[in-house]
Every structure is written in structure tokens, then in C-alpha cells.
Amino acid sequence: SVEFEGADVLGLDPKKLLRKGIAVVPGNRQRDGIWLEGTAQENITLLRLKRYFRWPSLRLREEAREARTLMEKFGVRPLDPSRRLDAFSGGNQQKIVMGKWMSTSPKVMLLDEPTQGVDAGARRDILDIVASAAEDGSAVAIFSSDIEQLSEMCDRVVVMAQGLVSTVLTS
């Protein structure tokens, strides 16, 4: 079971998790975390699209401005919200995924292999984003096979084998 604020959240769909303040960054960003044919702007603002909607249309300028601000904050290159996501490098795609979830001000962030398949520079930027979320009060859980990353980022590492806790390491 997985409980958050006294309620079982295991098996909830992403929309319900989002309403509870839980961000889930998937391990396979291209399959589960982004819309490759969409623009950076569309991907970044997707979780908060209602915010930009004013009947009968979207406030595209405001949406673009906020997407650009977030891209700047997280060091996405090139800084072009109208660019399709499949035209960005893997590291910049992952920064966009992280930024999209960070924009929801999550209480809890569940990150599955957050730096998998990104270059060293993007890895550092992504880990800085994660550290910033923790400093801002989010609880962060990183699921990773990267022992170096876990030792650098985590106060506590829980090692599991066959679904059971085998060891708990603390710093």
C-alpha cells in the first residue's frame, strides 16, 4: 500500500495524483512523460491548461510567456517554446518534463530514473532542479539504479529486493 495524508493513493490515475499534489515523473519520458509531436509550450502547460483558457479560446501569449520563463529557469536550450519536443535533445526533453511537474508546486515528487539517457550537463541541471524542489518543501523520492546519484542526492536510501526492504542506508 502507499498512503499520502492518510489516504491510499496506490493505483490512482495521474489526474487524481496531481489533485493531491503528487508529481510522478516516469522513467520512460518519451513513452509516458511527453507528447513528442507537441511543442515545448504545449508540453509544459498541459497540466495547468485550464489556467490559460478563457472562453472561447486559450490565452496563447500568456501561455507562451510562462513556458518561456520556465524554460529559462531550467536552462532549456534552445529557448524556443514553439519548437516541437522531438527536436530537443534528451536532456532538454527531461528538463521540460521536470519543469512541467515543478510548475504544479507538488507536495511530493516521485522520480523514476530522472537522469537516465541525458548528458552530464543536463544531469547536473536536473539534479539541481530536484534539490531545489526539496529545499522548497517538496518531499522527493528517487527510484534509481544509479548508486552515485542516490548517494549524492538522498538523505536515506532504501534498498529493496523482491518487493521487500533489505537495507536502509542513511547519511
Backbone as a chain_set.jsonl record, in Angstrom:
{"seq": "SVEFEGADVLGLDPKKLLRKGIAVVPGNRQRDGIWLEGTAQENITLLRLKRYFRWPSLRLREEAREARTLMEKFGVRPLDPSRRLDAFSGGNQQKIVMGKWMSTSPKVMLLDEPTQGVDAGARRDILDIVASAAEDGSAVAIFSSDIEQLSEMCDRVVVMAQGLVSTVLTS", "coords": {"N": [[0.846, -1.187, 0.0], [0.326, 2.322, -0.5], [0.352, 5.277, 1.131], [-0.824, 8.616, 1.458], [-1.184, 11.505, 3.225], [-3.0, 10.154, 4.888], [-4.629, 8.715, 3.141], [-5.102, 6.034, 0.828], [-3.171, 5.913, -2.031], [-2.301, 4.287, -3.973], [-2.417, 3.132, -7.216], [-3.985, 5.22, -8.172], [-5.051, 7.343, -10.843], [-3.015, 9.55, -12.931], [-4.212, 12.14, -12.993], [-5.744, 12.298, -10.634], [-3.717, 11.949, -8.758], [-2.26, 14.288, -9.244], [-4.127, 16.216, -8.372], [-3.952, 15.744, -5.656], [-1.487, 16.712, -5.147], [0.735, 15.302, -5.909], [3.462, 14.605, -7.856], [4.453, 12.707, -10.621], [7.165, 11.621, -12.202], [7.901, 9.872, -14.956], [9.954, 6.969, -15.776], [10.388, 6.385, -18.47], [10.495, 8.805, -20.457], [9.831, 9.473, -23.13], [7.813, 7.724, -23.843], [5.932, 7.92, -21.748], [5.992, 10.471, -20.574], [5.972, 12.789, -22.138], [4.645, 14.618, -24.975], [5.678, 14.011, -27.927], [5.192, 15.093, -30.499], [4.097, 17.493, -29.923], [4.557, 20.971, -28.992], [7.163, 22.56, -27.023], [5.982, 24.442, -25.366], [3.286, 23.522, -25.289], [3.629, 21.059, -24.013], [4.73, 21.844, -21.546], [2.708, 23.391, -20.356], [0.529, 21.739, -20.249], [-0.474, 20.353, -17.941], [-1.633, 22.38, -16.539], [-3.533, 23.573, -18.103], [-6.139, 24.638, -17.936], [-5.783, 27.053, -16.677], [-5.039, 28.838, -18.656], [-7.177, 29.099, -20.257], [-9.769, 30.956, -21.521], [-12.974, 31.477, -22.187], [-13.822, 32.071, -25.548], [-11.4, 30.793, -26.072], [-7.832, 29.937, -25.881], [-5.439, 31.719, -23.929], [-2.938, 32.399, -25.546], [-0.602, 33.978, -25.658], [0.026, 34.509, -22.962], [0.366, 31.897, -22.095], [2.607, 31.161, -23.648], [4.484, 32.993, -22.671], [4.785, 32.202, -19.985], [5.712, 29.589, -20.392], [8.143, 30.1, -21.625], [9.475, 31.463, -19.547], [9.714, 29.393, -17.661], [11.304, 27.62, -19.136], [13.629, 29.128, -19.336], [14.332, 29.292, -16.607], [14.994, 26.615, -16.061], [17.057, 26.142, -17.788], [16.691, 25.257, -20.469], [17.601, 24.515, -23.754], [17.388, 24.876, -27.265], [16.009, 28.084, -26.397], [13.051, 28.094, -27.1], [9.806, 28.108, -27.083], [7.948, 27.371, -29.043], [8.99, 25.294, -30.442], [8.953, 21.927, -31.588], [8.815, 19.083, -29.449], [10.234, 16.778, -30.149], [12.422, 17.774, -31.404], [14.235, 18.565, -29.555], [17.107, 17.812, -27.505], [17.628, 14.781, -25.538], [18.239, 15.426, -22.864], [17.259, 18.059, -22.643], [14.585, 17.571, -23.176], [13.966, 16.133, -20.867], [14.365, 18.105, -18.926], [12.238, 19.742, -19.571], [10.093, 18.042, -18.947], [10.53, 17.823, -16.164], [10.233, 20.525, -15.445], [7.567, 20.957, -16.174], [6.199, 19.421, -14.25], [7.189, 20.615, -11.903], [6.019, 23.095, -12.086], [3.549, 22.735, -10.997], [3.778, 22.958, -8.32], [4.339, 20.707, -6.467], [3.571, 18.65, -3.589], [4.722, 16.251, -3.155], [7.223, 14.543, -4.939], [7.704, 11.977, -7.166], [10.208, 10.342, -8.636], [11.287, 8.524, -11.314], [14.157, 7.138, -12.313], [15.414, 9.759, -12.991], [17.571, 10.946, -14.418], [18.238, 9.348, -16.481], [19.627, 8.541, -19.596], [20.554, 11.102, -20.301], [22.898, 13.771, -20.979], [25.981, 14.711, -19.239], [25.952, 17.456, -18.466], [23.204, 18.127, -18.559], [22.345, 16.308, -16.674], [23.413, 17.339, -14.274], [21.974, 19.775, -14.174], [19.347, 18.785, -13.918], [19.487, 17.413, -11.478], [19.956, 19.602, -9.847], [17.484, 20.877, -10.098], [15.86, 19.024, -8.801], [16.971, 19.141, -6.206], [16.319, 21.78, -5.597], [13.525, 21.606, -5.513], [13.212, 20.02, -3.233], [14.341, 21.735, -1.306], [12.432, 23.709, -1.39], [10.387, 22.54, -0.054], [9.087, 20.259, -1.033], [8.522, 16.78, -0.749], [10.738, 14.358, -1.829], [11.131, 11.469, -3.715], [13.377, 9.3, -5.115], [13.65, 6.895, -7.528], [15.998, 4.763, -8.509], [18.725, 3.197, -10.249], [21.174, 4.199, -10.196], [23.718, 4.382, -8.263], [25.641, 6.273, -7.48], [24.293, 8.701, -7.958], [22.162, 8.437, -6.132], [23.559, 8.407, -3.675], [24.578, 10.977, -3.7], [22.309, 12.616, -3.688], [20.37, 11.792, -1.807], [19.016, 11.607, 1.534], [18.362, 9.308, 2.739], [18.548, 5.931, 1.725], [16.699, 3.349, 0.518], [17.018, 0.033, 0.054], [15.682, -2.412, -1.967], [14.636, -5.785, -2.414], [13.076, -8.16, -4.322], [10.583, -7.009, -3.755], [10.681, -6.45, -1.052], [12.0, -4.637, 1.748], [15.411, -4.609, 2.057], [17.671, -3.343, 3.036], [18.433, -0.294, 4.757], [19.971, 2.691, 4.217], [21.561, 5.46, 5.677], [22.585, 8.911, 5.632]], "CA": [[0.0, 0.0, 0.0], [1.002, 3.613, -0.495], [-0.552, 6.253, 1.724], [-0.435, 10.025, 1.477], [-2.136, 12.27, 4.028], [-3.997, 9.257, 5.433], [-5.444, 8.042, 2.126], [-4.39, 5.134, -0.072], [-3.037, 6.517, -3.357], [-1.811, 3.26, -4.887], [-3.302, 2.864, -8.348], [-4.723, 6.395, -8.641], [-4.582, 7.831, -12.137], [-2.2, 10.774, -12.799], [-5.025, 13.329, -12.721], [-6.089, 12.296, -9.205], [-2.473, 12.195, -8.034], [-1.967, 15.712, -9.411], [-5.024, 16.95, -7.482], [-3.477, 15.558, -4.287], [-0.188, 17.357, -5.014], [1.778, 14.311, -6.143], [4.009, 14.628, -9.212], [5.075, 11.442, -10.987], [7.997, 11.756, -13.397], [8.133, 8.485, -15.359], [11.283, 6.574, -16.228], [10.438, 6.434, -19.929], [9.885, 10.101, -20.76], [9.273, 9.55, -24.473], [6.569, 6.955, -23.906], [4.973, 8.227, -20.694], [6.127, 11.775, -19.936], [5.861, 13.941, -23.036], [3.971, 14.478, -26.255], [6.794, 14.343, -28.824], [4.764, 15.915, -31.643], [3.662, 18.786, -29.417], [5.613, 21.953, -28.758], [7.611, 22.682, -25.638], [4.931, 25.199, -24.678], [2.129, 22.653, -25.049], [4.01, 20.064, -23.016], [4.951, 22.495, -20.255], [1.476, 23.935, -19.782], [-0.546, 20.753, -20.343], [-1.055, 20.019, -16.635], [-2.318, 23.569, -15.999], [-4.149, 24.194, -19.274], [-7.322, 25.417, -17.535], [-5.326, 28.387, -16.276], [-4.881, 29.688, -19.843], [-8.402, 29.063, -21.048], [-10.813, 31.943, -21.274], [-13.942, 31.24, -23.253], [-13.842, 30.763, -26.211], [-10.084, 30.393, -26.584], [-6.689, 29.94, -24.977], [-4.631, 32.943, -23.91], [-1.691, 31.835, -26.04], [0.554, 34.818, -25.308], [0.346, 34.264, -21.554], [0.879, 30.53, -22.041], [3.964, 31.192, -24.221], [5.348, 33.752, -21.758], [5.085, 31.367, -18.823], [6.542, 28.467, -20.848], [9.481, 30.651, -21.848], [10.052, 31.729, -18.227], [10.097, 28.113, -17.079], [12.429, 27.101, -19.918], [14.808, 29.902, -18.898], [14.65, 28.891, -15.236], [15.582, 25.286, -16.049], [18.178, 26.068, -18.721], [16.364, 24.512, -21.688], [18.182, 25.069, -24.976], [17.235, 26.319, -27.441], [14.917, 28.723, -25.674], [12.034, 28.288, -28.127], [8.602, 27.396, -26.675], [7.169, 26.888, -30.191], [9.706, 24.181, -31.061], [8.429, 20.595, -31.275], [9.634, 18.411, -28.444], [11.141, 15.796, -30.75], [13.594, 18.492, -31.925], [15.124, 18.845, -28.424], [17.912, 16.679, -27.027], [17.018, 14.045, -24.432], [18.395, 16.181, -21.626], [16.338, 19.193, -22.654], [13.249, 16.998, -23.024], [13.78, 15.788, -19.458], [14.208, 19.367, -18.196], [10.861, 20.183, -19.838], [9.239, 17.177, -18.126], [10.701, 18.242, -14.773], [9.632, 21.852, -15.312], [6.107, 20.808, -16.243], [5.724, 18.965, -12.942], [7.541, 21.615, -10.89], [5.092, 24.22, -12.187], [2.341, 22.422, -10.233], [4.134, 23.093, -6.899], [3.936, 19.453, -5.826], [3.941, 18.333, -2.207], [5.539, 15.053, -3.265], [7.704, 14.225, -6.288], [8.169, 10.604, -7.344], [11.048, 10.418, -9.828], [11.795, 7.234, -11.752], [15.361, 7.303, -13.152], [15.275, 11.12, -13.532], [18.669, 11.399, -15.294], [18.543, 8.29, -17.443], [19.71, 8.916, -21.003], [20.875, 12.513, -20.525], [24.338, 14.035, -20.886], [26.473, 15.125, -17.915], [25.493, 18.812, -18.165], [21.77, 18.065, -18.264], [22.225, 15.558, -15.421], [23.648, 18.294, -13.187], [20.835, 20.699, -14.139], [18.18, 18.057, -13.42], [19.689, 17.181, -10.045], [19.764, 20.901, -9.197], [16.037, 21.088, -10.062], [15.369, 18.138, -7.745], [17.407, 19.72, -4.933], [15.53, 22.991, -5.402], [12.181, 21.181, -5.093], [13.317, 19.584, -1.839], [14.558, 22.932, -0.487], [11.175, 24.458, -1.362], [9.425, 21.849, 0.789], [8.537, 19.029, -1.595], [9.141, 15.504, -0.4], [11.217, 13.8, -3.094], [11.571, 10.07, -3.715], [14.046, 8.972, -6.373], [13.786, 5.463, -7.798], [17.116, 4.767, -9.437], [19.782, 2.19, -10.127], [22.414, 4.973, -10.208], [24.149, 4.46, -6.862], [26.328, 7.554, -7.283], [23.253, 9.723, -7.884], [21.438, 8.261, -4.875], [24.408, 8.835, -2.556], [24.733, 12.434, -3.793], [21.059, 13.35, -3.543], [19.402, 11.29, -0.831], [19.311, 11.508, 2.963], [18.148, 7.902, 3.094], [18.39, 5.043, 0.577], [16.052, 2.097, 0.875], [17.338, -0.992, -0.932], [14.636, -3.434, -1.967], [14.857, -6.996, -3.193], [11.854, -8.95, -4.463], [9.464, -6.3, -3.153], [10.856, -6.278, 0.387], [13.134, -3.81, 2.162], [16.533, -5.437, 2.504], [18.617, -2.487, 3.757], [18.199, 1.145, 4.771], [21.225, 3.415, 4.411], [21.351, 6.872, 5.985], [23.817, 9.703, 5.527]], "C": [[0.885, 1.241, 0.0], [-0.003, 4.628, 0.028], [0.051, 7.654, 1.671], [-1.546, 10.781, 2.179], [-3.311, 11.394, 4.472], [-4.862, 8.516, 4.433], [-4.563, 7.171, 1.238], [-4.352, 5.774, -1.463], [-2.526, 5.514, -4.398], [-2.851, 3.017, -5.982], [-4.117, 4.054, -8.817], [-4.171, 6.839, -9.985], [-3.852, 9.159, -11.945], [-3.002, 12.03, -12.464], [-5.385, 13.423, -11.238], [-4.847, 12.523, -8.352], [-2.118, 13.674, -8.078], [-2.836, 16.55, -8.477], [-4.59, 16.852, -6.025], [-2.117, 16.217, -4.059], [0.978, 16.407, -5.208], [2.185, 14.349, -7.61], [4.724, 13.303, -9.477], [5.837, 11.642, -12.29], [8.412, 10.348, -13.811], [9.554, 8.231, -15.841], [11.441, 6.635, -17.734], [9.737, 7.706, -20.389], [9.228, 10.128, -22.119], [7.97, 8.777, -24.61], [5.513, 7.499, -22.951], [4.989, 9.668, -20.183], [5.92, 12.983, -20.82], [5.04, 13.584, -24.267], [4.995, 14.962, -27.286], [6.398, 15.254, -29.982], [4.287, 17.302, -31.216], [4.844, 19.715, -29.209], [6.046, 21.915, -27.295], [6.539, 23.39, -24.813], [3.747, 24.305, -24.343], [2.439, 21.618, -23.976], [4.136, 20.671, -21.627], [3.636, 22.894, -19.596], [0.323, 22.932, -19.744], [-1.234, 20.473, -19.011], [-1.863, 21.166, -16.042], [-3.071, 24.301, -17.096], [-5.361, 25.049, -18.928], [-6.958, 26.861, -17.213], [-5.273, 29.361, -17.463], [-6.145, 29.773, -20.683], [-9.364, 30.15, -20.592], [-11.754, 31.852, -22.463], [-13.928, 32.358, -24.267], [-12.456, 30.279, -26.648], [-9.027, 30.354, -25.482], [-5.991, 31.292, -25.044], [-3.203, 32.514, -24.253], [-0.464, 32.666, -25.673], [0.989, 34.593, -23.86], [0.945, 32.864, -21.394], [2.329, 30.489, -22.545], [4.936, 31.903, -23.28], [5.742, 32.886, -20.56], [5.943, 30.161, -19.206], [7.983, 28.935, -21.047], [10.197, 30.912, -20.517], [10.529, 30.432, -17.587], [11.294, 27.511, -17.818], [13.723, 27.828, -19.543], [15.279, 29.435, -17.527], [15.381, 27.552, -15.199], [16.651, 25.076, -17.114], [17.917, 25.245, -19.968], [16.927, 25.252, -22.886], [17.77, 24.246, -26.175], [15.987, 26.825, -26.716], [13.819, 29.103, -26.671], [10.786, 27.484, -27.771], [7.789, 26.822, -27.835], [7.824, 25.694, -30.899], [9.089, 22.842, -30.623], [9.379, 19.865, -30.333], [10.602, 17.4, -29.04], [12.376, 16.44, -31.366], [14.572, 18.881, -30.804], [15.944, 17.598, -28.105], [17.182, 15.998, -25.872], [17.098, 14.791, -23.118], [17.443, 17.36, -21.546], [14.889, 18.719, -22.581], [12.97, 16.704, -21.552], [13.643, 17.044, -18.604], [12.789, 19.904, -18.375], [9.879, 19.354, -19.014], [9.31, 17.617, -16.664], [10.033, 19.6, -14.532], [8.12, 21.812, -15.319], [5.563, 20.412, -14.88], [6.028, 19.973, -11.846], [6.562, 22.786, -10.911], [3.794, 23.975, -11.417], [2.559, 22.59, -8.728], [3.754, 21.849, -6.104], [4.375, 19.359, -4.367], [4.916, 17.163, -2.204], [5.948, 14.868, -4.717], [8.236, 12.797, -6.282], [8.898, 10.563, -8.675], [11.627, 9.049, -10.144], [12.939, 7.478, -12.731], [15.393, 8.704, -13.798], [16.395, 11.572, -14.47], [19.066, 10.346, -16.321], [18.56, 8.843, -18.868], [19.97, 10.385, -21.269], [22.38, 12.716, -20.365], [24.694, 14.605, -19.514], [25.982, 16.52, -17.519], [24.02, 18.841, -17.786], [21.535, 17.334, -16.95], [22.385, 16.501, -14.238], [22.468, 19.25, -13.048], [19.606, 20.03, -13.527], [18.305, 17.803, -11.918], [19.552, 18.479, -9.253], [18.274, 21.227, -9.074], [15.427, 20.272, -8.923], [15.73, 18.709, -6.368], [16.601, 20.969, -4.598], [14.115, 22.648, -4.935], [12.188, 20.776, -3.632], [13.497, 20.783, -0.905], [13.286, 23.755, -0.345], [10.074, 23.733, -0.601], [8.783, 20.609, 0.202], [9.267, 17.832, -1.012], [9.522, 14.854, -1.721], [11.665, 12.365, -2.883], [12.142, 9.778, -5.095], [14.175, 7.455, -6.45], [14.858, 5.345, -8.868], [18.054, 3.596, -9.185], [21.151, 2.864, -10.123], [22.855, 5.241, -8.762], [24.831, 5.784, -6.558], [25.315, 8.683, -7.114], [22.508, 9.636, -6.56], [22.266, 8.748, -3.688], [24.587, 10.352, -2.535], [23.469, 13.171, -3.366], [20.223, 12.991, -2.313], [19.914, 11.291, 0.606], [19.217, 10.056, 3.415], [17.926, 7.112, 1.805], [17.811, 3.735, 1.093], [16.319, 1.116, -0.259], [16.283, -2.082, -0.815], [15.052, -4.611, -2.83], [13.573, -7.815, -3.158], [10.675, -8.331, -3.698], [9.557, -6.073, -1.654], [12.063, -5.405, 0.675], [14.235, -4.743, 2.67], [17.536, -4.634, 3.328], [18.152, -1.034, 3.7], [19.528, 1.808, 5.109], [20.902, 4.881, 4.685], [22.682, 7.608, 5.913], [24.253, 10.247, 6.856]], "O": [[2.034, 1.208, 0.441], [-1.072, 4.818, -0.552], [1.258, 7.844, 1.818], [-2.708, 10.708, 1.779], [-4.464, 11.823, 4.441], [-5.748, 7.76, 4.832], [-3.424, 7.525, 0.935], [-5.396, 6.135, -2.007], [-2.345, 5.862, -5.565], [-4.014, 2.733, -5.699], [-4.879, 3.925, -9.775], [-2.973, 6.727, -10.241], [-4.035, 9.827, -10.927], [-2.52, 12.892, -11.729], [-5.337, 14.505, -10.653], [-4.912, 13.214, -7.335], [-1.72, 14.25, -7.065], [-2.344, 17.493, -7.857], [-4.832, 17.772, -5.243], [-1.639, 16.282, -2.926], [2.083, 16.667, -4.732], [1.357, 14.151, -8.499], [5.507, 12.838, -8.649], [5.237, 11.811, -13.351], [9.184, 9.697, -13.107], [10.261, 9.149, -16.256], [12.535, 6.913, -18.224], [8.54, 7.696, -20.676], [8.17, 10.738, -22.273], [7.114, 9.145, -25.414], [4.331, 7.54, -23.293], [4.093, 10.058, -19.434], [5.715, 14.089, -20.32], [4.782, 12.416, -24.555], [5.16, 16.164, -27.493], [7.189, 16.099, -30.401], [4.098, 18.183, -32.056], [5.997, 19.286, -29.247], [5.382, 21.318, -26.448], [6.232, 22.977, -23.695], [3.256, 24.335, -23.214], [1.598, 21.335, -23.123], [3.695, 20.076, -20.643], [3.484, 22.74, -18.384], [-0.756, 23.257, -19.248], [-2.46, 20.368, -18.963], [-2.682, 20.956, -15.147], [-3.231, 25.52, -17.029], [-5.588, 26.08, -19.561], [-7.744, 27.777, -17.455], [-5.443, 30.568, -17.287], [-6.168, 30.451, -21.71], [-9.718, 30.236, -19.416], [-11.368, 32.119, -23.601], [-14.018, 33.522, -23.875], [-12.365, 29.421, -27.526], [-9.287, 30.688, -24.326], [-5.959, 31.931, -26.095], [-2.374, 32.296, -23.369], [0.601, 32.11, -25.404], [2.182, 34.499, -23.572], [1.907, 32.671, -20.651], [3.18, 29.848, -21.929], [6.075, 31.468, -23.113], [6.91, 32.851, -20.174], [6.808, 29.75, -18.433], [8.926, 28.236, -20.674], [11.384, 30.616, -20.38], [11.627, 30.379, -17.032], [12.195, 26.955, -17.191], [14.783, 27.209, -19.446], [16.47, 29.212, -17.31], [16.292, 27.37, -14.392], [17.104, 23.95, -17.322], [18.831, 24.598, -20.479], [16.754, 26.463, -23.019], [17.799, 23.017, -26.107], [15.044, 26.075, -26.465], [13.671, 30.268, -27.039], [10.699, 26.305, -28.112], [7.019, 25.882, -27.636], [7.262, 25.152, -31.85], [8.75, 22.651, -29.455], [10.598, 20.018, -30.418], [11.683, 17.186, -28.492], [13.285, 15.735, -31.804], [15.621, 19.462, -31.077], [15.53, 16.476, -28.396], [16.244, 16.553, -25.3], [16.143, 14.796, -22.342], [16.878, 17.629, -20.485], [14.05, 19.396, -21.986], [11.882, 16.986, -21.049], [12.872, 17.046, -17.645], [12.207, 20.456, -17.44], [8.934, 19.901, -18.444], [8.282, 17.768, -16.004], [9.349, 19.79, -13.527], [7.464, 22.536, -14.57], [4.587, 20.99, -14.403], [5.21, 20.17, -10.948], [6.303, 23.4, -9.875], [3.02, 24.908, -11.205], [1.632, 22.387, -7.944], [2.946, 21.92, -5.179], [5.402, 19.909, -3.969], [5.816, 17.089, -1.367], [5.128, 15.016, -5.623], [9.112, 12.453, -5.489], [8.282, 10.728, -9.728], [12.367, 8.479, -9.342], [12.723, 7.965, -13.84], [15.398, 8.813, -15.024], [16.189, 12.501, -15.252], [20.116, 10.453, -16.955], [17.628, 9.526, -19.291], [19.646, 10.879, -22.349], [23.053, 11.93, -19.697], [23.81, 14.941, -18.725], [25.634, 16.744, -16.36], [23.631, 19.493, -16.817], [20.634, 17.691, -16.192], [21.584, 16.47, -13.304], [22.008, 19.511, -11.936], [18.907, 20.634, -12.714], [17.336, 17.961, -11.176], [19.086, 18.463, -8.113], [17.843, 21.788, -8.066], [14.584, 20.767, -8.175], [14.887, 18.752, -5.472], [16.241, 21.187, -3.441], [13.569, 23.321, -4.061], [11.287, 21.138, -2.875], [12.882, 20.842, 0.159], [13.071, 24.415, 0.672], [8.954, 24.234, -0.503], [7.995, 19.955, 0.886], [10.48, 17.869, -0.807], [8.705, 14.806, -2.64], [12.468, 12.073, -1.997], [11.479, 9.982, -6.112], [14.734, 6.818, -5.558], [14.656, 5.773, -10.005], [18.16, 3.08, -8.072], [22.176, 2.186, -10.053], [22.415, 6.203, -8.132], [24.62, 6.358, -5.49], [25.462, 9.524, -6.227], [22.25, 10.661, -5.93], [21.744, 9.419, -2.798], [24.732, 10.944, -1.466], [23.549, 14.234, -2.751], [19.446, 13.817, -1.835], [21.086, 11.015, 0.863], [19.901, 9.633, 4.347], [17.212, 7.559, 0.907], [18.367, 3.102, 1.991], [15.899, 1.338, -1.394], [16.02, -2.606, 0.267], [15.732, -4.45, -3.843], [13.05, -8.123, -2.087], [9.879, -9.038, -3.08], [8.618, -5.56, -1.045], [13.041, -5.428, -0.071], [14.026, -5.548, 3.578], [18.181, -5.182, 4.221], [17.553, -0.602, 2.716], [20.132, 1.53, 6.144], [20.066, 5.475, 4.003], [23.75, 7.026, 6.103], [25.271, 10.934, 6.938]]}, "num_chains": 1, "name": "protein.A"}
